[in-house]
Amino acid sequence: MALIERDRAQSELSLSSQAKLLDLSRASLYYRPVGPSTREIELKHRIDEIYTEWPFYGSRRITVQLQRDGHSVNRRTVQHYMRELELEAIYPGPNLSKRNLAHKIFPYLLRGVEASYPNHVWSLDITYSTPVKGSHFSGNQTPYFLWEWKYAQRLTQKSKD
């Protein structure tokens, strides 16, 4: 059952009287919602595809990509569609260099230690990178003594030349 009867033959009251009784604006009674156009649906699908492939793209880069694909669209329209689709570019947030006070700080154990013979001091560098699929950790182990010796050899070679 509808609250408003639009057909004049079925209704005893005019539309303005019905609007007044329901405390509604008359303009809202005449509004007929229009569905999205095919162009809008096509653009939203393409924006979603671009975002899925490159989630770090914002509205500017997505607009450029759409224009390369032959769509005539401006950035404001892309921003509007991205908000409707609840898409937001992935980017680093603020204050990433601030330390977490809950994390334990480990002491530097090599302070005052001189690497004086081979295999005395070693270091390990662990680097995380994100390839196309999955994740990848690489580790690099370096003996400090060997590095210092090679560096010292290079310096002495240069000073002799």
C-alpha positions in Angstrom: 0.0 0.0 0.0 1.4 3.3 -1.1 1.2 6.4 1.2 0.7 8.7 -1.8 -1.8 8.0 -4.6 -0.7 9.6 -7.7 -3.7 8.7 -9.8 -6.3 11.4 -9.6 -9.2 9.0 -10.3 -8.3 6.8 -7.3 -7.5 9.6 -4.9 -9.9 11.8 -3.0 -7.2 14.3 -2.1 -5.0 16.3 -4.4 -1.2 15.7 -4.4 -0.6 19.0 -2.6 -3.0 18.0 0.2 -1.4 14.6 0.5 2.0 16.2 0.8 0.8 18.6 3.4 -0.7 15.8 5.5 2.5 13.8 5.3 4.7 16.9 5.9 6.6 16.3 2.6 7.8 18.7 0.0 5.6 18.6 -3.2 8.7 18.5 -5.3 9.6 15.1 -3.8 6.3 13.7 -4.9 7.1 14.3 -8.6 10.6 13.0 -8.5 11.1 9.8 -10.4 14.5 8.1 -9.8 16.6 7.5 -12.9 19.0 4.5 -13.0 22.6 4.8 -14.0 23.5 5.2 -17.7 25.4 2.6 -19.6 28.4 5.0 -19.8 28.4 5.4 -16.0 28.2 1.6 -15.5 31.0 1.1 -18.0 33.2 3.7 -16.4 32.6 2.3 -12.9 33.6 -1.2 -14.1 36.8 0.2 -15.8 37.7 2.2 -12.6 37.2 -1.0 -10.6 39.4 -3.0 -13.0 42.2 -0.3 -12.9 42.0 -0.1 -9.0 42.1 -3.9 -8.8 45.3 -4.0 -10.9 46.9 -0.9 -9.3 45.4 -0.3 -5.9 47.9 2.5 -5.2 46.4 4.6 -8.1 44.5 7.7 -6.9 41.8 9.6 -8.9 44.4 11.5 -10.9 46.2 8.4 -12.3 43.0 6.5 -12.8 41.7 9.5 -14.8 44.9 9.5 -17.0 44.5 5.7 -17.5 40.8 6.1 -18.5 41.8 8.9 -20.9 44.4 6.7 -22.5 41.7 4.0 -22.9 39.7 6.6 -24.9 37.2 7.7 -22.2 36.4 11.4 -22.0 36.2 11.9 -18.3 37.4 14.4 -15.7 39.0 13.9 -12.3 35.9 15.0 -10.4 33.8 12.4 -12.0 36.4 9.7 -11.2 36.5 10.9 -7.6 32.7 10.8 -7.4 32.6 7.2 -8.8 35.5 6.1 -6.5 33.6 7.4 -3.5 30.4 5.6 -4.6 32.5 2.4 -5.1 34.2 3.0 -1.7 37.7 2.9 -3.4 40.6 4.7 -1.9 44.3 4.6 -3.0 46.7 2.7 -0.8 49.4 5.0 0.4 51.6 5.3 3.5 50.1 7.1 6.4 51.7 9.9 8.5 54.2 9.4 11.2 55.7 6.2 9.9 59.1 7.0 11.3 57.9 7.4 14.9 58.8 4.4 17.0 56.4 2.2 18.8 56.9 2.7 22.5 55.6 -0.8 23.2 58.5 -2.4 21.3 61.5 -3.5 23.2 64.8 -1.7 22.4 67.7 -4.1 22.3 71.2 -3.0 23.3 73.9 -2.6 20.7 76.3 -5.5 21.6 79.2 -4.4 19.4 79.9 -1.1 21.0 83.6 -1.0 21.8 84.3 -4.3 20.0 86.9 -4.1 17.2 86.7 -6.7 14.5 90.3 -7.9 14.6 90.3 -11.3 13.0 88.2 -13.3 10.4 84.7 -14.5 11.4 84.8 -12.3 14.5 81.8 -10.1 13.8 79.0 -10.8 11.4 75.9 -8.9 10.4 72.6 -10.0 8.8 70.4 -7.8 6.7 66.9 -9.0 6.1 65.0 -7.3 3.3 61.3 -7.8 2.5 60.0 -7.2 -1.0 56.7 -7.8 -2.6 56.9 -9.5 -6.0 53.9 -10.0 -8.3 52.7 -13.1 -6.4 53.4 -14.0 -2.8 56.2 -12.5 -0.7 60.0 -12.7 -0.7 62.5 -12.5 2.0 66.2 -12.2 1.2 69.0 -12.3 3.7 72.5 -11.1 3.3 75.2 -12.1 5.8 78.4 -10.0 5.8 81.5 -10.6 7.9 82.6 -7.1 9.1 86.2 -8.1 9.2 86.3 -9.3 5.6 84.6 -6.1 4.4 86.9 -3.9 6.4 89.9 -5.7 5.1 88.8 -5.4 1.5 88.1 -1.7 2.0 91.4 -1.1 3.7 93.2 -3.0 0.8 91.4 -0.7 -1.7 92.5 2.4 0.1 96.1 1.3 0.3 96.1 0.5 -3.4 94.8 4.0 -4.2 97.3 5.7 -2.0 100.2 3.8 -3.6 99.1 4.8 -7.1 
